[in-house]
Amino acid sequence: MHYSLGIDAGGTYTDAVLVRDSDGEIIDSNKALTTYPDPFEGIKNVIDGLNPEYLENVKLVSVSTTLSTNTILEGTGFPVALILIGDHPVDKELPAEHVLFAAGGHNHNGEEVAALDLKAIEEFALQVKDKVSAFAISSYFSTRNPEHEIRARDLILELTGLPAVCGHELSQELGAYERAVTAFLNAQLIPITRQFVKSVISEITKRGINARLLMLKCDGSVVGIRDALKKPIETIFSGPAASLVGASFLSGLKTCEVVDVGGTSTDISSICMGVPDLNDEGAVVGGWKTRVRAIRMETTATGGDSHIWTVNKELFLGPRRVIPLAVAAVKYPSFLNNLKRTPMPFREDLGENIQPTKFFVRSGYQAGELSRTEAEVMKVIGEEPVSVPEINVLLQKDVYPQTLDSLIRKRLVQAIGFTPTDALHVLGEYTEWDVDASQIGAEKIARLMHMTPGELCTAVKKRVARSMALHLLSYILSDVPYESIEKILDGNYPAKFKLDIPVVLLGGPVRAYREELKEIIDAEIIVPQHAEVGNAVGALVGKGIKRVEILIRPASLMSPDKDFLVFAPGSRLKFDTYSEALDTATKLGKKLAMDYMQDCGLSGSQIEISVEKKTISPDGWNHPPMETNLLVMGIGIRGLHLEG
């Protein structure tokens, strides 16, 4: 009997599932806290909780993670040098500190417009090689002729030994600026992804698991591990993509909206007839627009670990993530007594960081450059949680809330506080951790709000459900102003939204919000079995999908019946006749798609390859097409378990 293992490393939890290949049955699952600053301990812990008898017969491991996304969003990627060849715009902001504009580049037909300045590239590479971990190269019209990018890459590898990423390897679409940004971000992620993958391989090898390793991409498809290491940029948003395909699989629905409630955020996405709704314009990450196809999604900072705090009897939800009181009481044995005896702050002192339930603990990240005040505070925050009153006593003066803010932003300090997860513990609807800690926290905040603990927790639950509904409707009604949706949800108009498409909820305690959500919107709301580990299921059931785009056009419109150019990924070919060009392009596209599928572990009847041809010619054109676009699509299914 063979099994497959799916792992999703999220911002709060790392999930794992074991699926029996013969019938698609989920036979074991586990959750563990994601560990910081090193997430690999969380991966070890989550696998430790699975039945070792099944693990011995695992033949496939597929993973998804928010590692790439978080690295870009938090600005913690490795330093990269950017080389721009040819006529690049100089007035646009670039993400790199070390940038070279070098002569070279091609035109729309792939013909060289200027000689490549290898001397300038050599001097630049030697100048910055000790300051960066990789190089990114983007040449003008490299999608029509990658020659200059390849020559620059080979030179850099020879001179420095460092990895170099070419723009043409990542996208065949025009757009020199976006392709340069994509290459830069990809180069940033190579060291991180390599370390992540090596750690996963080490963990499964140590357990005697001899399995093929795949990663989920941000469009919901899977990628062989070699491609994942070369193109980690394609794994951004793989976490939300995992929730989407996982929800579809668990619910048995080919078409649905998906609401994935995590600890850090809530992600909204949709799938139609088994195909994820993609953002064809390219994913935007950390404000940078890329040429990476990713699922279209709406994300809100409201999650199970969002901080709940109060000022002037007003209740605030987030936007920051904190460790729930219930979790902290299990993680830190002395925390419960500390929470009980912490005094109530004066009402006039209340703020996001000054709450009767707010504590601070070191995160484990190494401190970089600190101000004098930050260094003083770091000295009194240790491995056990401390409150603001305790910090003040140790400092012998009042700490500035802004200093705590800064240390949290630098990821040196992790905050602990009351959360929606705690509210559900008090209401008895989710009790995985320490209920007493949640109860004490609810009593303290409820006193400031002049409410009972039950009233407070019910209000928190309704607030979370409203946020879920608001962002779901904002995603579906993309052309309707946000404020208009809010007015209807808040009862300003005698109306209620009705959805004809099912809504699938994923996440640990998500069942608790089902009825509240149904009160707000009229829809079929489904919480499938194993919803708490839906992302790990999604990491496993993603299809192998490969899109190969090839362009054919005459070399000159002055003689449109001879000499045809074929622009394919990584190559530029020339043929005497159109039929030769079309035949070769079709065969090449099929080969590239088939090679990719085989790298994903697929073969024979598991692979379907289709060819779509679109031609462009003006009226009255009596020649071969002025432009032919071939889309060769390879779609694969990895086994019986993917068919449900």
C-alpha positions in Angstrom: 0.0 0.0 0.0 1.4 3.4 -1.0 0.7 6.8 0.5 1.3 10.5 -0.3 2.3 13.2 2.2 1.2 16.8 1.9 2.8 19.6 4.0 1.8 23.2 4.2 4.1 25.6 6.2 1.8 28.6 7.1 2.4 31.7 9.1 0.9 30.2 12.3 0.6 26.5 11.8 2.3 23.8 9.8 -0.1 21.1 8.6 0.4 17.6 7.3 -1.9 15.0 5.8 -1.3 11.4 4.6 -3.5 10.1 1.7 -3.9 6.5 0.6 -3.1 6.4 -3.1 -5.5 3.6 -4.0 -8.7 5.3 -3.0 -7.8 8.9 -2.1 -8.7 8.4 1.6 -7.1 10.8 4.1 -5.9 8.4 6.7 -3.9 10.7 9.1 -3.3 14.4 9.7 -1.6 16.6 12.1 -1.0 20.3 13.0 2.0 21.9 14.7 3.0 25.5 15.4 5.2 27.0 12.7 8.5 27.8 14.4 10.4 31.0 14.1 13.0 32.1 13.1 13.6 28.5 11.7 10.4 27.0 10.3 12.0 23.5 9.8 11.5 22.5 13.5 7.8 23.0 12.8 8.0 20.6 9.8 9.8 18.0 12.0 7.1 18.4 14.7 4.2 18.0 12.4 5.7 14.8 10.8 6.4 13.4 14.3 2.7 13.4 14.9 1.9 11.1 12.0 1.7 7.3 12.1 5.2 6.1 11.3 3.9 2.8 9.7 2.3 4.8 6.9 5.4 7.1 6.5 7.5 4.1 5.6 5.4 3.6 2.4 5.2 7.3 1.3 6.1 7.6 -2.4 5.3 11.2 -3.0 5.8 14.4 -0.8 4.3 17.7 -2.0 4.7 20.9 0.0 3.4 24.5 -0.1 4.5 27.4 2.0 4.2 31.2 2.6 8.0 31.4 3.0 8.6 33.1 -0.3 5.7 35.6 0.1 6.7 36.5 3.7 10.3 37.0 2.7 9.4 39.5 0.1 6.7 41.2 2.2 9.0 41.6 5.2 12.0 42.7 3.1 14.2 39.9 4.5 15.5 38.5 1.2 19.1 38.1 0.4 21.0 41.0 -1.3 21.0 40.8 -5.1 22.7 42.7 -7.9 20.6 43.7 -10.9 22.0 43.9 -14.5 19.8 45.7 -17.1 20.9 45.2 -20.7 19.7 47.5 -23.5 17.1 50.3 -23.6 15.5 49.9 -20.1 13.6 52.8 -18.6 15.7 54.7 -16.1 12.8 56.6 -14.4 11.2 53.6 -12.6 12.0 52.5 -9.1 14.1 49.4 -8.9 14.2 47.0 -5.9 18.0 46.5 -6.0 20.7 48.6 -4.3 23.4 47.4 -6.8 22.3 48.1 -10.4 24.2 48.2 -13.7 22.8 49.5 -17.0 24.8 47.8 -19.8 24.8 48.3 -23.5 23.2 45.6 -25.6 19.7 44.2 -26.2 17.6 43.2 -29.2 14.6 44.4 -31.2 11.1 42.9 -31.5 12.5 40.4 -34.2 15.3 39.3 -31.9 18.0 41.1 -33.9 20.9 42.7 -32.0 20.6 46.5 -31.7 23.9 47.0 -29.9 26.8 44.9 -28.9 26.8 43.5 -25.4 29.2 45.4 -23.1 30.8 42.4 -21.4 33.6 44.6 -20.0 31.2 46.7 -18.0 29.5 43.5 -16.7 32.8 42.0 -15.7 33.9 45.1 -13.8 30.5 45.4 -12.0 30.4 41.7 -11.1 33.9 41.8 -9.5 33.0 45.0 -7.7 29.8 43.7 -6.0 30.4 39.9 -5.7 31.3 40.1 -2.0 28.2 42.2 -1.3 25.5 40.1 -2.8 24.3 36.4 -2.9 23.0 36.3 -6.5 22.7 38.3 -9.7 19.5 39.0 -11.8 19.8 39.8 -15.5 17.2 41.3 -17.7 17.9 42.2 -21.4 15.7 44.2 -23.6 13.5 41.9 -25.8 15.2 38.8 -24.3 11.9 37.0 -24.9 12.7 37.3 -28.6 16.4 36.5 -28.2 18.0 35.5 -24.9 21.5 35.5 -26.2 22.8 38.5 -24.2 21.2 37.3 -21.0 22.8 33.9 -21.4 26.3 35.3 -22.2 26.1 37.7 -19.2 25.0 34.8 -17.0 27.8 32.5 -18.1 30.4 35.3 -17.5 29.1 36.0 -14.0 29.1 32.3 -13.1 32.7 32.0 -14.3 33.8 35.2 -12.4 31.9 34.8 -9.1 30.5 31.3 -8.8 27.2 32.9 -7.7 23.8 32.0 -9.1 22.5 34.3 -11.9 18.8 34.5 -12.9 17.8 35.5 -16.4 14.5 37.2 -17.1 13.7 35.0 -20.2 13.7 31.9 -18.0 10.8 33.2 -15.9 8.4 34.8 -18.4 7.8 34.9 -22.2 5.7 38.0 -21.9 6.8 41.4 -23.0 7.4 44.0 -20.4 11.1 44.6 -19.7 10.6 46.4 -16.3 8.3 43.8 -14.8 10.6 41.0 -16.1 13.5 42.7 -14.4 11.7 42.9 -11.1 10.6 39.2 -11.4 14.2 38.2 -12.0 15.4 40.2 -9.0 12.8 38.8 -6.6 13.5 35.2 -7.9 17.3 35.7 -7.3 16.5 36.9 -3.8 14.6 33.7 -3.0 17.0 31.2 -4.4 19.2 30.8 -1.2 16.0 30.7 1.0 14.2 28.1 -1.1 17.4 26.0 -1.4 17.7 25.9 2.3 14.0 25.1 2.8 14.0 22.3 0.3 17.2 20.8 1.6 15.8 20.7 5.1 12.6 19.0 3.9 14.6 16.4 2.0 16.8 15.8 5.0 13.8 15.3 7.2 12.1 12.8 5.0 15.3 11.0 4.1 16.2 10.6 7.8 12.9 8.8 8.3 13.6 6.4 5.5 11.1 7.9 3.1 12.1 7.4 -0.5 9.7 9.7 -2.3 9.5 12.1 -5.2 9.4 15.7 -3.9 7.1 18.4 -5.5 6.1 21.9 -4.6 2.9 23.8 -5.3 3.0 26.9 -7.5 1.0 30.0 -7.0 -1.4 29.1 -9.9 -2.4 25.9 -8.1 -0.2 23.6 -10.2 2.7 21.5 -9.0 6.4 21.8 -10.0 9.2 19.3 -9.8 11.8 20.2 -7.2 14.5 21.1 -9.7 12.3 23.8 -11.2 11.2 25.0 -7.7 14.9 25.6 -6.9 15.5 27.5 -10.1 12.3 29.5 -10.0 11.2 30.0 -6.4 9.3 33.1 -7.5 6.7 30.8 -8.9 5.9 29.5 -5.4 4.8 32.9 -4.0 1.2 32.6 -2.8 1.5 28.8 -2.9 -0.2 28.8 0.5 -3.4 30.4 -0.7 -3.3 28.3 -3.9 -3.1 25.2 -1.7 -6.3 26.3 0.2 -8.1 26.8 -3.1 -7.3 23.4 -4.7 -7.6 21.7 -1.3 -11.1 23.1 -0.7 -12.2 22.0 -4.1 -11.0 18.5 -3.5 -12.4 18.1 0.1 -15.8 19.5 -0.9 -16.0 17.7 -4.2 -17.0 21.0 -5.9 -15.4 22.0 -9.2 -16.8 25.5 -8.8 -16.9 27.4 -5.5 -15.7 30.4 -3.5 -13.1 29.6 -0.8 -12.6 31.4 2.5 -9.4 30.3 4.2 -9.2 31.5 7.8 -5.7 31.2 9.1 -4.0 32.5 12.2 -2.4 35.5 10.5 -4.9 36.3 7.7 -8.0 35.3 5.8 -7.6 34.6 2.0 -10.5 34.7 -0.4 -10.2 33.0 -3.9 -12.3 31.0 -6.3 -12.2 28.1 -8.7 -14.5 27.5 -11.7 -14.9 24.1 -13.4 -11.7 22.9 -11.7 -9.6 25.9 -12.9 -8.4 28.5 -10.4 -9.3 32.1 -11.1 -5.9 33.6 -12.1 -4.6 37.1 -12.2 -3.2 37.1 -15.8 -1.6 40.5 -15.4 0.9 39.1 -12.9 1.1 38.8 -9.1 1.8 41.9 -7.1 4.1 41.1 -4.1 5.2 43.7 -1.6 4.2 46.5 -4.0 6.3 45.0 -6.9 4.4 43.9 -10.0 5.8 40.6 -11.4 5.3 38.5 -14.5 4.2 35.5 -12.5 0.8 34.0 -13.0 -0.9 33.6 -9.6 -4.4 33.0 -8.3 -6.5 36.1 -7.9 -7.2 36.6 -4.3 -8.4 39.1 -1.6 -6.5 39.0 1.6 -7.5 40.6 5.0 -5.2 40.9 8.0 -8.0 39.4 10.2 -7.2 35.9 11.4 -7.5 33.7 14.4 -4.5 35.3 16.0 -5.4 38.9 15.3 -4.9 41.2 18.3 -8.1 42.3 20.1 -7.6 45.5 22.2 -9.7 48.3 23.5 -9.5 52.1 24.0 -12.3 54.3 25.3 -14.7 51.3 25.3 -14.1 50.8 21.6 -13.1 47.3 20.4 -10.3 46.9 17.9 -9.5 43.8 15.8 -5.9 43.6 14.5 -4.2 44.3 12.3 -1.2 42.7 14.0 -0.9 39.1 14.8 -0.1 38.0 18.3 0.3 34.7 20.1 -3.1 33.9 21.7 -3.2 33.8 25.5 -4.4 30.1 25.3 -1.4 29.1 23.3 1.1 31.2 25.4 -0.2 29.4 28.6 0.8 26.1 27.1 4.1 27.3 25.6 5.3 29.2 28.7 4.4 27.4 32.1 4.7 30.5 34.2 2.5 32.6 31.9 -0.9 31.9 33.5 0.1 33.1 36.9 1.7 36.2 35.4 -1.5 36.9 33.5 -3.6 36.6 36.7 -1.5 39.0 38.7 -0.8 41.7 36.1 -2.5 44.9 37.2 -5.1 46.7 35.1 -3.6 49.8 33.4 -5.1 53.2 33.8 -7.8 53.9 31.2 -6.0 57.0 30.0 -2.8 54.9 29.3 -4.6 52.3 27.1 -3.3 51.8 23.6 -2.5 48.9 21.3 0.6 47.9 23.3 -0.7 48.9 26.7 -3.5 46.4 27.5 -4.2 44.2 30.6 -3.6 41.1 28.3 -0.6 42.3 26.3 2.8 40.6 26.9 6.2 40.5 25.1 8.8 37.8 24.5 11.9 37.5 22.4 11.3 36.0 19.0 14.7 34.3 18.5 15.8 36.5 15.6 19.3 38.0 15.8 19.3 41.7 16.6 20.8 44.0 14.0 21.2 47.7 14.4 19.3 49.1 17.4 18.8 52.5 18.9 19.9 53.1 22.5 16.3 52.9 23.7 15.6 49.7 21.7 18.8 48.1 23.1 17.7 49.0 26.7 14.3 47.4 26.2 15.7 44.3 24.6 17.9 43.7 27.7 14.8 43.3 29.9 12.7 41.2 27.5 13.8 37.6 27.7 12.7 34.1 27.0 9.6 34.3 29.2 6.7 36.8 28.5 6.8 40.1 30.4 4.1 42.8 30.7 4.5 46.5 30.3 4.4 47.1 34.1 7.2 44.5 34.5 9.2 46.2 31.7 8.8 49.6 33.5 10.0 48.2 36.8 13.1 46.6 35.2 13.9 49.7 33.2 13.1 51.9 36.2 11.1 54.2 33.8 8.2 53.9 31.5 8.7 52.2 28.2 7.6 54.1 25.1 4.9 52.1 23.2 6.7 53.3 19.9 9.8 51.4 21.0 7.8 48.2 21.4 6.3 48.8 18.0 9.7 49.2 16.4 11.0 45.9 18.0 7.9 44.1 16.7 8.4 45.4 13.2 12.0 44.3 13.3 10.7 40.8 14.3 12.9 40.8 17.4 10.0 40.7 19.8 6.8 38.7 19.5 3.6 40.0 21.2 1.1 38.0 23.2 -2.5 39.1 23.5 -6.2 38.3 23.5 -7.4 37.0 20.1 -10.5 35.5 18.3 -9.0 32.1 19.1 -9.3 33.0 22.8 -12.8 34.2 22.3 -13.8 30.8 20.9 -12.1 29.1 23.8 -14.3 31.1 26.2 -17.4 30.2 24.2 -16.4 26.6 24.3 -16.4 26.3 20.5 -12.6 25.6 20.1 -10.7 24.4 23.1 -7.3 23.1 21.8 -5.3 25.1 24.2 -5.6 26.6 27.7 -9.2 27.7 28.3 -8.3 29.3 31.7 -5.9 31.8 30.1 -8.6 32.9 27.6 -11.2 33.3 30.3 -8.9 35.5 32.4 -8.1 37.6 29.4 -11.8 38.0 28.5 -12.7 39.1 32.0 -10.0 41.8 32.0 -11.0 43.3 28.6 -14.7 42.9 29.3 -14.3 44.9 32.5 -12.9 47.8 30.4 -15.7 47.5 27.9 -18.5 47.3 30.6 -19.5 43.9 29.2 -19.7 40.3 30.4 -17.0 38.0 29.1 -19.6 36.1 27.1 -20.9 39.3 25.5 -17.4 40.4 24.6 -16.5 37.0 23.0 -19.8 37.0 21.1 -19.1 40.5 19.8 -15.6 39.4 18.7 -17.0 36.4 16.9 -19.6 38.5 15.0 -16.8 41.0 14.1 -14.7 38.3 12.5 -17.7 36.9 10.6 -18.5 40.3 9.3 -14.9 40.8 8.1 -15.0 37.4 6.3 -18.3 38.4 4.6 -17.1 41.8 3.6 -13.9 40.6 1.9 -15.7 37.7 0.3 -18.3 40.1 -1.3 -15.5 42.6 -2.2 -13.8 39.8 -4.1 -16.9 38.7 -5.9 -18.2 42.2 -6.6 -14.9 43.7 -7.7 -16.5 46.6 -9.5 -18.7 47.6 -6.5 -17.3 50.3 -4.1 -16.1 48.8 -0.8 -18.2 51.4 1.2 -21.4 50.4 -0.6 -21.0 46.7 0.4 -20.3 47.8 4.0 -23.5 49.9 4.1 -25.6 46.9 3.1 -23.8 44.5 5.5 -24.3 47.0 8.4 -28.1 47.2 7.8 -28.2 50.7 6.3 -30.4 49.3 3.5 -33.2 46.6 3.7 -31.2 44.2 1.6 -29.2 41.0 2.0 -26.6 39.5 -0.4 -27.6 36.2 -2.0 -24.9 34.1 -3.7 -25.6 31.3 -6.2 -22.1 29.8 -5.8 -21.2 27.6 -2.8 -18.8 29.0 -0.3 -16.3 26.6 1.2 -14.6 27.5 4.6 -11.2 26.2 5.5 -9.2 26.6 8.8 -8.9 25.2 12.3 -11.8 26.7 14.1 -13.8 27.8 11.0 -16.9 25.8 11.9 -17.6 28.2 14.7 -18.2 31.0 12.2 -20.6 29.1 9.8 -23.9 30.2 11.4 -22.7 33.9 11.9 -21.8 34.0 8.2 -25.1 32.6 7.1 -26.9 35.4 9.1 -25.0 38.0 7.0 -25.2 36.5 3.5 -27.6 34.1 1.9 -25.4 31.3 0.5 -24.7 27.6 0.8 -21.8 27.6 3.2 -19.8 24.3 3.5 -17.2 23.2 6.0 -15.8 20.0 4.6 -14.3 17.1 6.6 -10.6 17.8 7.3 -11.1 21.6 6.8 -8.5 22.2 9.5 -5.7 20.8 7.3 -7.1 21.8 3.9 -3.9 23.6 2.8 -1.9 20.4 3.3 -4.4 18.5 1.2 -4.1 21.3 -1.5 -0.3 20.9 -1.5 -0.9 17.3 -2.5 -3.7 17.4 -5.0 -2.5 20.2 -7.3 -2.3 19.1 -10.9 0.8 19.2 -13.0 0.2 22.0 -15.4 2.6 23.4 -18.0 1.9 26.3 -20.3 4.3 26.8 -23.2 3.7 29.9 -25.3 5.4 30.1 -28.8 5.2 33.0 -31.3 5.6 32.7 -35.1 6.0 35.7 -37.4 7.6 36.5 -40.8 11.1 37.9 -40.5 10.0 40.8 -42.7 6.6 42.1 -43.7 8.2 43.1 -47.0 8.5 39.4 -47.9 5.8 37.6 -45.9 5.9 34.3 -47.7 9.4 33.3 -46.7 11.8 33.3 -43.7 9.7 32.8 -40.5 10.9 33.3 -37.0 9.9 31.1 -34.1 10.2 32.6 -30.6 10.1 29.8 -28.0 11.2 29.7 -24.3 15.0 30.0 -24.4 15.3 29.9 -28.2 14.9 31.8 -31.4 14.7 29.7 -34.6 14.4 30.5 -38.3 12.7 28.6 -41.1 12.2 29.0 -44.9 8.5 28.2 -44.9 5.5 28.8 -42.6 4.6 25.1 -42.5 8.1 24.2 -41.3 7.9 26.8 -38.6 4.5 25.7 -37.4 5.4 22.0 -37.4 8.6 22.5 -35.5 7.0 25.0 -33.0 4.2 22.5 -32.3 6.6 19.6 -31.7 8.9 21.8 -29.6 6.0 22.9 -27.4 4.8 19.4 -26.9 8.3 18.2 -25.9 8.7 21.1 -23.4 5.4 20.3 -21.8 6.1 16.5 -21.8 9.6 17.0 -20.3 8.1 19.1 -17.5 5.4 16.5 -16.8 7.9 13.7 -16.6 9.9 15.8 -14.1 6.7 16.0 -12.0 6.6 12.2 -12.0 3.9 11.8 -14.6 3.8 9.6 -17.6 1.6 8.0 -20.3 -2.2 8.1 -19.7 -1.7 10.6 -16.8 -0.8 13.4 -19.2 -3.1 15.3 -21.6 -1.5 17.8 -24.0 -3.5 20.3 -26.0 -2.5 22.8 -28.6 -4.4 26.1 -29.2 -3.5 28.2 -32.2 -4.5 31.8 -32.7 -3.6 33.8 -35.8 -3.6 37.5 -36.6 -3.9 38.8 -40.2 -5.4 42.0 -41.6 -8.4 41.9 -44.0 -7.4 41.0 -47.5 -4.0 39.4 -46.4 -3.3 36.6 -48.9 -0.2 35.3 -47.2 0.7 33.1 -44.2 -0.5 34.7 -40.9 1.2 37.9 -39.9 1.4 36.4 -36.4 0.7 33.0 -34.9 0.4 32.4 -31.2 0.7 28.7 -30.0 -0.4 27.8 -26.5 0.7 24.2 -25.7 -0.9 23.0 -22.5 0.1 19.9 -20.6 -2.2 18.8 -17.8 -1.5 15.8 -15.6 -3.0 13.9 -12.8 -0.6 12.3 -10.4 -2.7 9.3 -9.2 -6.1 7.9 -8.3 -6.2 10.1 -5.1 -6.3 13.2 -7.3 -9.5 12.0 -9.0 -11.3 11.9 -5.6 
